[in-house]
Amino acid sequence: MRVLGQLEAKLDAVADRLDRSDEVFAAEQKSAHISRSRIHVRIDEQAKRITEMEKTTVAAGATVAQQRDIIKDLTNTVSKEIKPTIDEWKKIKLVGGMISGALIAVGISAATVAAWAYDWLWGILRHLIRP
């Protein structure tokens, strides 16, 4: 009986150890499950972030391409339509400057001729008035 009691006590001890092992194993499984679920959540978040980044990159590329096309169109417009107008305006300005210079020269010449004619006529009038 005594040996049977010892054997029963040992079996109870083994059963307790198994129960504790099962509890520890269950706790570890629960912890592993929580850890794996966190990892899956992080992976899902990373996948979403990567997808959003890809969308942003595609949109940015399309925007850059659109801006490049607009800049090219503006460059063509400037070179074909605005540059000739500016060149013509420069020519008009040059011709206007030359005409202004010529008119100034003609004005100075006319004033000189008028002054000379005035002196000449005054000299003749003085000569005719003194007899």
C-alpha positions in Angstrom: 0.0 0.0 0.0 2.8 2.2 0.9 4.5 1.7 -2.5 1.1 2.2 -4.2 0.8 5.5 -2.3 4.2 6.6 -3.3 3.5 5.7 -6.9 0.2 7.6 -6.7 2.1 10.6 -5.3 4.6 10.4 -8.1 1.9 10.2 -10.6 0.2 13.2 -9.0 3.5 15.1 -9.2 3.9 14.2 -12.9 0.3 15.2 -13.6 0.9 18.6 -11.8 4.1 19.1 -13.9 2.2 18.2 -17.1 -0.6 20.7 -16.1 2.0 23.4 -15.4 3.7 22.6 -18.7 0.4 22.8 -20.5 -0.3 26.1 -18.9 3.2 27.4 -19.8 2.8 26.0 -23.3 -0.7 27.6 -23.6 0.7 31.0 -22.4 3.6 30.7 -24.9 1.1 29.8 -27.7 -1.1 32.8 -26.7 2.0 35.1 -26.6 3.2 33.8 -30.0 -0.3 34.2 -31.5 -0.4 37.9 -30.3 3.1 38.5 -31.6 2.2 37.0 -35.0 -1.0 39.0 -35.2 1.0 42.2 -34.5 3.5 41.2 -37.2 0.6 40.7 -39.6 -0.8 44.1 -38.7 2.6 45.7 -39.3 3.0 43.9 -42.6 -0.5 45.0 -43.7 0.3 48.6 -42.7 3.6 48.4 -44.7 1.7 47.1 -47.7 -0.7 50.0 -47.5 2.1 52.5 -47.1 3.9 51.0 -50.1 0.8 51.1 -52.2 0.1 54.8 -51.2 3.8 55.6 -52.0 3.5 54.0 -55.4 0.3 56.0 -56.1 2.1 59.2 -55.0 5.1 58.4 -57.1 3.0 57.7 -60.2 1.0 61.0 -59.6 4.2 62.9 -59.1 5.7 61.4 -62.3 2.5 62.4 -64.2 2.7 65.9 -62.8 6.3 66.3 -63.8 5.6 65.0 -67.3 2.7 67.4 -67.6 4.9 70.3 -66.4 7.6 69.4 -68.9 5.0 69.4 -71.7 3.7 72.8 -70.5 7.2 74.2 -70.4 7.9 72.9 -73.9 4.7 74.5 -75.2 5.6 77.8 -73.6 9.1 77.7 -75.0 7.7 77.0 -78.5 5.2 79.8 -78.1 7.9 82.3 -76.9 10.3 81.3 -79.7 7.6 81.3 -82.5 5.3 84.2 -81.5 6.8 86.5 -78.8 10.4 86.6 -79.9 9.6 87.9 -83.4 7.5 90.6 -81.9 10.3 91.6 -79.5 12.7 91.6 -82.5 10.4 93.9 -84.5 9.9 96.1 -81.5 13.7 96.5 -81.2 13.9 97.4 -84.9 11.1 100.0 -84.5 13.0 101.4 -81.5 16.2 101.6 -83.4 14.5 103.3 -86.4 12.7 105.7 -84.1 16.0 106.6 -82.4 17.6 107.2 -85.8 14.6 109.3 -86.9 14.7 111.3 -83.7 18.4 111.9 -84.2 17.8 113.0 -87.7 15.0 115.3 -86.6 17.2 116.8 -83.9 20.0 117.4 -86.5 17.5 119.0 -88.9 16.1 121.1 -86.1 19.6 122.3 -85.1 20.4 122.9 -88.8 17.2 124.9 -89.3 17.8 127.0 -86.2 21.3 127.7 -87.4 20.1 128.6 -90.9 17.4 130.8 -89.3 19.9 132.5 -87.0 22.2 133.0 -89.9 19.4 134.3 -92.1 18.3 136.7 -89.4 21.8 138.1 -89.0 22.2 138.4 -92.7 18.8 140.1 -93.2 19.4 142.4 -90.3 22.8 143.3 -91.7 21.1 144.1 -95.1 18.4 146.1 -93.4 20.9 148.1 -91.5 22.8 148.7 -94.7 19.6 149.9 -96.5 18.4 152.1 -93.6 21.6 154.1 -93.3 21.9 155.8 -96.6 
